[in-house]
Amino acid sequence: MSTIIENKDSKISDDEYIKMFWVGLMDGDGSIQVNHWRNKSLQFRVIIKLSNIKSNYNMLIEIAKVIGGSVRITRGGDDVI
């Protein structure tokens, strides 16, 4: 259940703040990969790649709960995507 943040001008839920934060994170550290698979379908991935530190991992987990998607640590263990 999300909480409501109140200020004098509006009420915005935590989920809305997470979505706005995700947009900024995508703009700064994200990438979009597009693949035209066998001329039949268009596949795309939205990827955010950050250093593998606990706070980055936890942040991406919270974003994935609201936005969707999955979080994993890269093969070498250096990054979280």
C-alpha positions as CSV (number, residue, x, y, z in Angstrom):
1,M,0.0,0.0,0.0
2,S,1.5,3.3,-1.0
3,T,1.3,6.4,1.3
4,I,0.2,9.8,0.2
5,I,2.6,12.7,0.5
6,E,0.8,16.0,1.1
7,N,2.1,19.4,0.3
8,K,0.1,22.6,0.0
9,D,-0.4,22.2,-3.8
10,S,-1.1,18.5,-4.3
11,K,-1.1,15.0,-3.0
12,I,1.3,12.6,-4.7
13,S,1.7,8.9,-3.8
14,D,5.1,7.2,-3.1
15,D,4.5,5.2,-6.3
16,E,4.3,8.4,-8.3
17,Y,7.5,9.7,-6.8
18,I,9.2,6.4,-7.7
19,K,7.9,6.7,-11.3
20,M,9.3,10.2,-11.6
21,F,12.6,9.1,-10.1
22,W,12.8,6.2,-12.6
23,V,12.3,8.6,-15.5
24,G,15.3,10.7,-14.3
25,L,17.4,7.6,-13.6
26,M,16.6,6.3,-17.1
27,D,17.6,9.6,-18.6
28,G,20.9,9.6,-16.7
29,D,22.0,6.0,-16.5
30,G,19.6,4.0,-18.7
31,S,19.6,2.6,-22.2
32,I,17.0,1.2,-24.5
33,Q,17.9,-1.8,-26.7
34,V,15.7,-2.6,-29.7
35,N,15.8,-5.7,-31.8
36,H,13.8,-6.5,-35.0
37,W,13.5,-10.3,-34.6
38,R,13.2,-12.2,-37.9
39,N,11.3,-9.3,-39.4
40,K,8.3,-10.5,-37.4
41,S,8.4,-8.7,-34.1
42,L,10.0,-5.7,-32.5
43,Q,11.7,-6.5,-29.1
44,F,12.9,-3.9,-26.7
45,R,14.6,-3.8,-23.3
46,V,14.8,-0.9,-20.9
47,I,18.0,-1.2,-18.9
48,I,19.5,0.7,-16.0
49,K,23.1,-0.4,-15.2
50,L,24.6,0.7,-11.8
51,S,27.5,-0.3,-9.7
52,N,26.7,-3.3,-7.6
53,I,26.4,-1.8,-4.1
54,K,23.7,-2.7,-1.7
55,S,21.9,0.7,-1.9
56,N,21.7,0.5,-5.7
57,Y,20.4,-3.1,-5.6
58,N,17.8,-2.2,-3.1
59,M,16.7,0.9,-5.0
60,L,16.2,-1.1,-8.2
61,I,14.2,-3.7,-6.3
62,E,11.9,-1.0,-5.0
63,I,11.5,0.5,-8.5
64,A,10.8,-2.9,-10.0
65,K,8.0,-3.5,-7.5
66,V,6.3,-0.3,-8.9
67,I,7.3,-0.2,-12.6
68,G,7.8,-3.9,-13.2
69,G,10.8,-5.8,-14.6
70,S,13.6,-7.7,-12.9
71,V,16.8,-7.0,-11.2
72,R,20.0,-9.0,-11.5
73,I,23.7,-8.9,-10.8
74,T,25.9,-9.2,-13.8
75,R,28.1,-12.2,-14.3
76,G,31.3,-10.5,-13.0
77,G,29.4,-9.2,-10.0
78,D,30.5,-5.6,-10.7
79,D,27.1,-4.2,-11.8
80,V,23.4,-4.5,-11.1
81,I,20.9,-4.2,-13.9
